[in-house]
Amino acid sequence: MLRFRCFSVFAAVALFSFGGASQAYDKLGEKKIFTLPSYTTAGGKPIAQVKVGYETYGTLNGAGDNAVFIAHFYSGTSHAAGKYKETDAAPGYWNSIIGPGKPIDTDKYFVVSADTLSNLNTKDPNVTTTGPSSINPATGKPYGLSFPVVSMRDSVRVHKALLDSLGVKKLQAVAGASGGSVQAMEWAVNYPDYVERVIHVIGPGFSISPWVIGLLDAWVLPIKLDPKWNNGDYYGKEEPLDGVAQALKLVTLTARHWGWAEKSFGYKLADESKKPGDERTNVFLIEDTLQKAGVARAKTTDANNKIYMAKANQLYNVEGEVGKIKARILFVPAASDLIFPPEFSKKAAEKFIAQGGKAEVFVIEGEGGHLDGVLNVAKAGEAIRGFMAR
């Protein structure tokens, strides 16, 4: 039976911070690095010296069967909870639901989160990833566009090798938002006897829709139009930061909702003394805020990695493999999501149930758009807690 539940409390809207107001995971986090000497992609291409960063919370039990894997979203990292140091401005992006006594309870579960291949944030010192910005051992130079195409399935396969190295024998759940929900479903398809539950937050269901394929293309177009991108050959030269900033601005805008824009900005001006009708360069507050945020985030984002991550998400389609899934699935869409509307989750849940699977749907109410699944995931906290207990 398909169950639909929703939560109606409206929370204050956060803009670009991926932190929360809740108490941080009680121990300072440590970023570690996992290395595979070689890896062959799902497309059959070899990659040498594959590395991904990861962090853990809680303790693995003797049987190795109390683990939970947290997969991050398109522009995210493995920093899901806690802080690296006390002075950090904010904890990890899902800190509100990961930690002692929280829905994903680190007193019960050993929680692991890892950076994907071709992670966007490769210039962040707390991120380790292998992608087009990495050094090709065969040439001693960055791969650039010679790096093989990778899918989200490739990241999942690398992460499975990581969990094997840690002694994990079973996952009580794989949870993730957006691109992380894609990885969570890939886990269930590829390792059906290993995964007990999937928590698919603000996700597409079992495939990327043509609408989102087009969005992902639009999200990287500003990079390709920046002359400094130079068809991916910019390492050691001036980088296409303008294109990256515009691309990130577009991602943020489409990941929100018009209700959020009206409540957060209205028709306020960036500078009340500079009216947009007087000069072309005079702008509204929402324009100025999005632009500044894009410029700031561009400093840690690699252009080619962003393009590769877009392709990895475009390739997601497990519609023909749904029958392999043995895990129970909790779909957690956001009511105002313009990227993966709740209809996507409901349709996927109905398909899964029709094939004999067990699924539930919990809708996060609010006007924060797609990012409600990151910034306001605590609204689904009790639904997640209950799902983990069943």
N, C-alpha and C positions, 0 to 999 in steps of 0.2 A: 504494500500500500504506500502510495506517495504522500508524504506529509509536508504541508507548507506552513511555515511559521514566520512571524515577523516581529520586529522590535520597533517601537514607535518613538522612543525618547530621542529628541534632537540634541546633539552635542554641538559645542562651539566649533566653528570651522577653523582648521589649521591650514596654512598655505603650502609652504614648501618643506618644512621640517618633517622628517620621517620618524621623529621621536614621539613619545607620549608623556602624559603628565603623571603616570603611575610610578610607583616605587620601582627602582631598577632591580634587575636580577642581582642577588646579594653578593656575588663574587665577581671580581674584576675579570674580564675575559682575556684570553690569550689567543692570538692568531697563530695558527700552525700551517705548515705546508706539506702537501702530499704530492709525491712524484711517481709517475709511471715511466719507466725507461722507454717504452714505445706503446703506441695505441693506433689501432686501425679504425677509421671512422665507419659509420653505417654505410657510407658510400664507397668503402673499400680503399680509402687513401691513408697511407701511413703518416704518423706524426711522431717525431722523436722527442723525448724528454718533456712529457706533458706534466704540467704543474697546476695545482689549484690550491687556494687557501681555504682553510676551514676553521671553525671554532666549535666548542662543545660546552654543554651545560648539564649538570647532574652527573650521575655515576652509572656506568654499565654494570648490570648484575652478572652473577656468575654464569648464568645460562645464556647471556648475550641476547636476551629476547625482550628487553624493556626499552628499546630505542625508538625515537621519533626523528624523522628527517624533515628539516625545514628548507624548502626550495625558494629561492628569491625571485623577485619580479624582474621585468625587462631591464630597468635601469638601476636595480638594486645590487646589494652585495650580501655576503654571508653574515653580516652583522645584524642578526635577528633580535638580540636581547642583550641587556646589560651594557656595561661600559668597559672600555679598554683601560681607562684611568679615571680617577675620581673627578678630575677637572673637565672631562668631556661635557660638551654643552647638552647633549641629549643621549639617551640610551638607544639600543637597536630598535628597528622600526616596528617590531611586534612585541616589544617589551611588556605591553599591557596584558598579553595572554601567555607569556612564557616566563616561568619562574616558580619559586616555592609557593604552593597553594593556589597557583593560577590555573586556568583551564588546561594548559599544557604544563603539567606540574613536574618541576625538576626534582622534587623529592621522590617522585615515582619513576620518572622517565629519564633516560639518557638522550639528550637532544643534540643533534648534529646539524650544522648548516655549512654549506660550502659554496665557494664562488663557481660560477659556470665557466665553461670555455668561452673565450672571446668576450669576457666581461667588459662592459663599457668603461668602468672606472679604473682602468689599469694604471693610471698615474697616481692613484691613491696609495700611499705606502702600506695601508692595511689590506690591500687587495692583491692576490696572486692569481694569475690566469695565463693560459696559453692561447694565443690568438694571432692575428695578423701583425700586431705590434711586437710580438716576441722575436727573439733572435733565432733564426734558422741555423741549427748546428752544422749543417752542410755548407753554409756560405759565410757564416759569421755576421750576417746582416739581417735586419728585420724582414719577416716574410712578406709584408705588404699583401697585395692581392694574389700572391702565389700560395697563400695559406689555403688549405682545402676547405670547401664548404662544410660546415658542421651544423647538425640539427640539435634540438633539445634532447633527443634520444642519446646523442653522443655525450652530453654533459651527464645524463643519468647513468650511463654505462661507466664513465670515469668515477662518478660518485659511488657507484656500487663497489668498485675496486677499493675505494677509500674505506667504506664501511667494512669490507672484508678484512682489511688491514687492521682495523680497530677491534675486530672480534665480534662484530654484530651478526647475530644469527637470524634475527627476525625484526621487522619494523612493525611496531604497534600502529603507526600511522605515518603517512607522508602528507605534509600540509604545505600549501603555497598559495600566494596571491598572484593573479594575472599570469605572467610567464612562469611563475612558480607553480601555478595550478596545472599548467601544461606539463611541466616536469612530473608533478605528482601523478597525473594520469598515465604518463609514460612508464613510471615505476610500476603501476598496477598491471599494465599490459605486458611489460617485459619480465617482471618477476612476480607472477601471480601467487606463488606459494610463500613468498617472502613478505608480502605487504598485507596487513590486516584491514587497514582503513585508509581512505583517501579523503582529505579535507580540501575541497576544490573551491578556493575563494576568488571571487570576481573573475571567473574563468569562462572559456568559450564552450565548454562541454567536451565533445570528442573530436572536434576539428576547428581550424581557423576558418571563419566565414570569408567569402570574397570581399565583403565590406572591410574587414580588418586587414586582409592582404593589401588592399588599396591604402588603408591608413598607414601601415608599416612602410610602404613605399614612399608615401608623402613625408613620413617622419625622417627619412634620410635624404630626401631630395635637396634640401638646402646645402647639405655637405657636398653633394656631387656638383652643385652649381657654383661652389666656391672655387675660384681658380687655383687657390693654394692647395686644394685636395690633390690636384695633378694626377688623377686616375689612381689614387692610392699611394703614389710615390712622393711622400713628403717627410719621411723620417730623416732627421739630420738637417732639415730645412725649416722654413717658417710654416707652422701648422695652420690648417683651415679653421681657426677658432671662431671666426664669424659664422661660418656655415654650421658648425657644431652648436653654437649658442642659439641660432635660429631654429635648428632642428629640435633642441631640447625645449625651447619655448613652445613649439608646436605640440610636442608630446604632452607637456603640462596642461596646455589649454584644452586639448581634446580629451584628456583624462579627467576633466572637471565637468561642470554642468552649468547651464545658464542661471539656475537658482543660486548656486554658489557665487557666481560672478555678481549678480545683483546685490546679494547680501553683503559680500565682502568689499565691493568697490562702488556700486551704483554708478553715477556719472561724475564722480570726483575727478579732479584734475591732478596731474603729477605735481604741478605748481600752479596754485590759484591765481598767480599774477601773469601766467602765460596761457592764454586761452587758445585752444586748438583752431578756432576759426580765424585767429589773427596771423598765425605762421604755420607753415607745413610741419615744422619740427616740434611744435608744441603738442603734447600728447596727454591722453587720459591716464589716470592712475593705474588701471589694469595693464595698459601697454607698457608703462614704465616698470612696473613690478615684474611682469613676465620677462621683459628684456634683461633686467638686472639679474634675475635668478638664472636665466640661461647663460649669461656671461660668466657668472660665478661657477656654475656647474661645468662649464666647458673646460675649465682649468684641470679637471681630473678625468675628463672623458677623451678617449681615443676615437677619432673619426672612423677609421676602418673597423674597429671592434664594434662600433654602433651599427654599421652597415651589416656586418656579419650576424649580429644578434637579431636584427630585423629579419634576415633571411632564415635564421634558425626557427623563429616563431612562425614565419610563413609556411614552413614545411610541415607543421604539425597536423596530422590527420590519422587518427586511430579508429575511424568509423568502422572499418572492416575487421577490427581486432577486439571489439568490445566483448565478445564472447569469451575471451581469455581471462577477463578480470574476475577475480574471486573476492576482492576486497569490498567492504561496504563503503558507500560514498556519501559524504555530506557536501552538498552543493551550497555555497554561500555567495549568492550574487548581491549586488547593490542596486537598490530600486532606481536610482538616478544614473546608473552607468550607461554611457553612450557608446562605449567600446564593446563590452560584452553585456548587453541588456539581460535582465532576469529571464526573458523568454528562452535564451540560449541554454541556461541551466535547467529550466523546467522541461524543455524538449529532450535534453540529454538524460535527465532522470527518468522520464517516461520511457525512453528507449531502453535504458538499462533494466528497469523493472519488467518491461515486456519480455526481456530475454532471461528473466529469472533472477536478476540481481536485486540487492537491497539498497535503496537510496532515500535520502531525505533532502528537503530544500528549506533553507532558512534565509530570508531576505533581510538585508541591512537597510533600514529606512533612513532617509536623509537626502539632502541635496548636494552632497559633496562629490557626486559623480563616481567615476571608476576608483578614485583614490580613497573612497570610503572603506574599501577592503584593506587598505593599509593603515590609514590614519584613524579610522573609527572601527577597527576590527573588534574592539572590546564589546561593541554592541552584540556581537555574535558569541561572546565569551561563554555564556551559560549553555548555549546550544552546542558549542564545541566540547565543553566539559561533559555534558550529558552523552554526547556521541562517543567520547573517549571511554566512558564508563560502560557502554553497552557492548 
